[in-house]
């Protein structure tokens, strides 16, 4: 059992690769489904979630922390869906959210810019200049998003296990290469890699539950124990601590050990 994340630019054929791969493997194929689940679970308009995961953070966002909250919702919803394996995810930011989990095969699908422009022209019935401008803006926003929230460029090869160029390689070739890579033992789920997944999922669930009241809170988990980082001014506030414990219990449905640490 494994998980595949496929990062792609607009009109790079990445969606086709993801859907065909899921069909071949018998895996669930997810993309917009995660946004819909997050929208329903956290009672947040889908358009706000789309902007949070797509547009680069604005100056206003840095003061209101709106984007961080919406990203926390999406991350939590994604972990809930992939925690049981056998998933191909081709939505945005999977390579960031699932970073560090050994049994997640992270793939980047790229295509020549000229080919992407032609496909945009065909689908949207627009001029070459209009298509090129849209694609450049879209690519730039995604790169700025990753840099400002994670300090990593979407195009950084270190994010991925495989980078496949759709040109000489066709969609069927890409699917076959990914399928063969998944047969390697390093991408199989183990008790150790599942433990990493479960801890990250728990931390994401708690972070989402706390983000409205405490947008800058830092959350991690180890062996089912949650570690919450709060600002120095909040650290010794009994009401803050009790509120965090209450929201954590409400989110996960059972008591977990919550420890606190100071952040700047």
C-alpha positions in Angstrom: 0.0 0.0 0.0 1.3 3.5 -0.9 0.3 7.1 -1.6 1.2 9.1 -4.7 1.2 12.9 -4.9 1.3 14.4 -8.3 2.4 18.1 -8.6 1.5 19.6 -12.0 1.2 22.9 -13.7 -2.0 23.9 -15.6 -2.4 21.9 -18.8 0.7 19.7 -18.2 -1.3 16.4 -18.6 -0.8 15.7 -14.9 -4.5 15.2 -14.2 -4.6 12.6 -16.9 -1.6 10.8 -15.5 -3.2 10.8 -12.0 -6.5 9.5 -13.1 -5.0 6.8 -15.3 -2.6 5.8 -12.6 -5.4 5.5 -10.0 -7.4 3.4 -12.5 -4.5 1.0 -13.1 -3.7 0.6 -9.4 -7.2 0.5 -8.1 -6.5 3.5 -5.9 -8.8 6.4 -5.0 -8.0 9.6 -7.1 -8.4 12.8 -5.1 -8.0 16.5 -6.0 -10.9 19.0 -5.5 -12.5 16.4 -3.2 -10.2 17.6 -0.4 -11.4 21.2 -0.8 -15.0 20.1 -0.7 -14.4 18.1 2.4 -12.6 20.9 4.2 -15.3 23.4 3.1 -18.0 21.1 4.7 -16.1 20.1 7.8 -15.0 23.6 8.7 -18.0 25.5 7.3 -15.8 27.6 5.1 -16.6 28.8 1.5 -14.7 26.7 -1.0 -13.6 29.9 -2.9 -11.6 31.0 0.2 -9.9 27.6 0.4 -9.0 27.8 -3.3 -7.5 31.2 -2.9 -5.6 30.1 0.2 -4.0 27.2 -1.6 -3.4 29.0 -4.9 -2.7 32.7 -4.4 0.5 34.0 -2.8 0.0 35.5 0.7 -1.0 39.2 0.6 0.2 41.8 3.1 -3.2 41.7 4.7 -3.0 37.9 5.1 0.1 38.4 7.1 -1.8 40.4 9.7 -5.1 38.6 9.7 -3.7 35.0 9.4 -6.6 34.0 7.2 -4.5 32.1 4.8 -2.8 30.1 7.5 -6.2 29.0 9.0 -7.6 27.9 5.6 -4.4 26.0 4.8 -4.7 24.2 8.2 -8.2 23.2 7.2 -7.1 21.8 3.9 -4.1 20.0 5.4 -6.2 18.3 8.0 -8.8 17.2 5.4 -6.1 15.8 3.2 -4.5 13.7 6.0 -7.9 12.3 6.9 -8.3 11.0 3.3 -4.8 9.6 2.8 -4.2 8.1 6.3 -5.5 4.7 5.1 -3.3 4.6 1.9 -4.1 3.6 -1.6 -4.6 7.2 -2.8 -3.4 9.2 -5.8 -3.6 12.9 -4.9 -3.1 15.5 -7.7 -4.4 18.6 -5.9 -2.3 21.5 -4.9 0.4 21.4 -2.2 0.4 17.6 -1.5 4.2 17.6 -1.9 4.4 20.2 1.0 1.8 18.7 3.3 3.0 15.1 3.0 6.7 15.8 3.1 8.7 13.5 5.2 6.4 10.4 5.0 8.5 7.6 3.4 5.6 5.7 1.8 4.5 8.8 -0.2 5.9 8.8 -3.7 6.1 12.5 -4.8 5.9 13.1 -8.5 6.2 16.3 -10.6 4.7 16.3 -14.1 6.1 19.0 -16.4 5.4 19.9 -20.1 6.8 22.4 -22.5 5.4 25.9 -22.0 4.5 26.1 -25.7 2.4 22.9 -25.5 0.6 24.2 -22.4 -0.2 27.5 -24.2 -1.7 25.6 -27.2 -3.8 23.5 -24.8 -5.0 26.6 -22.9 -5.9 28.3 -26.3 -7.8 25.2 -27.4 -9.8 24.8 -24.2 -10.5 28.4 -23.5 -10.8 29.7 -27.1 -8.3 32.6 -26.4 -5.3 34.0 -28.1 -1.7 32.8 -27.6 -0.8 35.9 -25.7 -3.8 35.6 -23.4 -3.0 32.0 -22.8 0.7 32.6 -22.1 -0.1 35.5 -19.7 -2.6 33.3 -17.7 -0.1 30.4 -17.4 2.7 32.7 -16.4 0.6 34.3 -13.7 -0.6 30.9 -12.5 2.9 29.5 -12.3 4.2 32.6 -10.5 1.4 32.5 -7.9 2.1 28.9 -7.1 5.8 29.5 -6.8 5.3 32.5 -4.5 2.9 30.6 -2.4 5.4 27.8 -1.7 8.3 30.3 -1.1 6.3 32.5 1.3 4.6 29.8 3.3 7.3 27.0 3.2 10.5 28.7 1.9 10.6 26.2 -0.9 10.1 26.7 -4.6 7.5 24.5 -6.2 10.1 23.8 -9.0 12.7 22.7 -6.5 13.7 19.1 -7.5 14.4 18.2 -3.9 10.6 18.2 -3.2 10.1 15.2 -5.5 11.1 11.6 -6.0 10.4 11.6 -9.7 10.1 14.4 -12.3 8.6 13.3 -15.6 8.5 15.5 -18.7 5.4 14.8 -20.9 6.6 15.2 -24.5 8.7 12.2 -25.6 7.2 10.5 -22.7 3.4 10.1 -23.1 0.8 9.8 -20.4 0.8 5.9 -20.6 4.6 5.9 -20.3 4.5 8.2 -17.2 1.9 5.9 -15.6 4.0 2.8 -16.2 7.1 4.5 -14.7 5.3 5.6 -11.6 3.7 2.1 -11.2 7.1 0.5 -11.4 8.5 2.9 -8.9 5.8 2.0 -6.4 6.9 -1.6 -6.5 10.1 -0.6 -4.8 10.2 -1.6 -1.0 11.0 2.0 0.0 7.6 3.2 -1.0 5.7 0.5 0.8 3.9 1.3 4.0 5.6 0.0 7.1 4.6 0.3 10.8 7.3 3.0 11.2 6.1 5.1 8.2 2.5 4.7 9.3 3.4 6.0 12.7 4.9 9.1 11.1 1.7 9.5 9.1 -0.5 9.1 12.2 1.4 11.6 14.2 1.3 14.2 11.4 -2.4 13.6 10.9 -3.1 14.1 14.6 -1.0 17.3 14.6 -2.9 18.6 11.5 -6.3 17.8 13.1 -5.4 19.7 16.3 -3.8 22.6 14.4 -7.0 23.0 12.3 -9.1 23.0 15.5 -7.0 25.6 17.2 -6.3 27.9 14.2 -9.3 30.1 14.5 -8.6 31.0 18.1 -4.8 30.7 17.9 -3.7 31.3 14.3 0.0 31.3 15.0 0.0 28.2 17.2 2.6 25.5 16.3 1.5 21.9 16.7 3.4 18.6 16.5 2.7 15.1 17.7 4.8 12.1 18.8 3.4 8.7 19.8 -0.1 10.2 20.1 1.1 13.0 22.4 0.5 16.5 21.2 3.0 19.3 21.7 1.5 22.9 21.3 3.8 25.9 20.9 2.2 29.2 22.1 3.6 32.7 22.3 5.5 33.7 25.4 2.7 36.0 26.6 0.2 33.1 26.5 2.5 30.5 28.0 1.5 31.0 31.6 -2.1 31.9 31.0 -4.3 29.2 32.6 -7.4 30.2 30.5 -5.4 29.8 27.3 -4.1 26.4 28.3 -7.6 25.2 29.2 -9.1 26.5 26.0 -6.4 24.7 24.0 -7.0 21.5 25.8 -10.8 21.8 25.4 -10.5 22.4 21.6 -8.1 19.6 21.2 -10.4 17.1 23.0 -13.3 18.3 20.9 -11.3 17.9 17.7 -10.0 14.4 18.2 -12.9 13.0 20.2 -10.8 11.7 23.1 -8.4 12.9 25.7 -4.8 13.3 24.5 -1.7 14.5 26.4 -1.2 18.2 25.6 2.2 19.7 26.5 3.2 23.4 26.0 6.3 25.1 24.8 7.1 28.8 24.2 7.5 30.3 20.8 8.7 33.8 19.8 
